[in-house]
């Protein structure tokens, strides 16, 4: 069994109807839980900023991120339940 934590930024294009190029920057946090080749991946995407590119300027608009420990617990609870279920439902060796 392996657990991999993910924490990084991704750039996501946003469609507009004019000459501006707009992209969102999101923070991706998640858990990747694999058991015997099968797994469960949970990710949470939170907007961090918006970048607007025009022919003569570049603007970055930051989005504040609230910090709460309840969010981490909410993300972790399904993974713990999944792992506990898999460990308790193991078949005996040789079956």
C-alpha positions in Angstrom: 0.0 0.0 0.0 1.3 3.5 -0.8 0.1 7.0 -0.1 1.3 9.8 -2.2 0.6 13.5 -1.3 0.1 16.0 -4.0 0.7 19.8 -3.6 1.4 22.1 -6.5 0.2 24.8 -8.8 -1.5 24.3 -12.2 -2.3 26.9 -14.9 -5.7 26.6 -16.4 -6.7 28.6 -19.5 -10.0 30.6 -19.3 -11.8 31.3 -22.5 -12.6 34.9 -23.4 -14.2 36.5 -26.4 -11.6 39.2 -27.1 -7.8 39.5 -27.7 -6.9 39.0 -24.0 -5.4 35.8 -22.8 -6.6 34.8 -19.4 -5.5 31.9 -17.2 -6.3 30.8 -13.7 -3.7 29.5 -11.3 -5.0 26.8 -9.0 -3.4 25.0 -6.1 -3.9 21.3 -6.3 -3.7 19.3 -3.1 -4.5 15.6 -2.9 -3.9 12.1 -1.8 -3.2 9.1 -4.1 -3.9 5.8 -2.3 -3.1 2.6 -4.1 -3.7 -1.0 -2.8 -2.6 -3.9 -5.0 -2.8 -2.0 -8.2 -6.2 -0.5 -7.4 -6.6 2.9 -5.9 -8.4 6.0 -5.0 -7.3 9.6 -5.8 -8.8 12.6 -4.0 -7.9 16.1 -5.2 -9.0 19.6 -4.2 -8.4 22.5 -6.5 -8.4 26.0 -5.0 -8.1 29.2 -7.1 -5.0 31.2 -6.2 -4.8 33.9 -8.9 -6.0 35.1 -12.3 -3.4 36.2 -14.9 -4.7 38.6 -17.7 -2.4 39.1 -20.7 -3.1 41.9 -23.1 -0.8 43.1 -26.0 0.7 45.9 -23.7 0.3 44.6 -20.2 0.3 41.6 -17.8 -1.8 41.7 -14.7 -2.0 39.1 -11.9 -5.0 39.3 -9.5 -4.4 37.3 -6.3 -7.2 35.4 -4.6 -6.8 35.1 -0.8 -6.9 31.5 0.5 -8.5 30.9 3.9 -6.6 28.5 6.1 -8.6 26.0 8.2 -7.6 22.7 9.7 -11.1 21.3 9.1 -10.3 21.2 5.4 -7.4 18.8 5.8 -9.5 16.6 8.1 -12.4 16.5 5.5 -9.9 15.5 2.8 -8.3 12.8 4.9 -11.4 11.1 6.3 -12.5 9.2 3.2 -8.9 8.0 2.6 -8.7 6.6 6.2 -12.1 4.9 5.8 -11.0 3.4 2.5 -7.7 2.1 3.9 -9.4 0.7 7.0 -11.9 -1.1 4.9 -9.3 -2.6 2.7 -7.1 -3.7 5.6 -10.0 -5.3 7.5 -11.4 -7.1 4.4 -8.1 -8.8 3.5 -8.4 -12.4 2.4 -6.3 -15.0 4.3 -3.0 -16.0 2.6 -3.4 -19.0 0.3 -7.2 -18.5 -0.4 
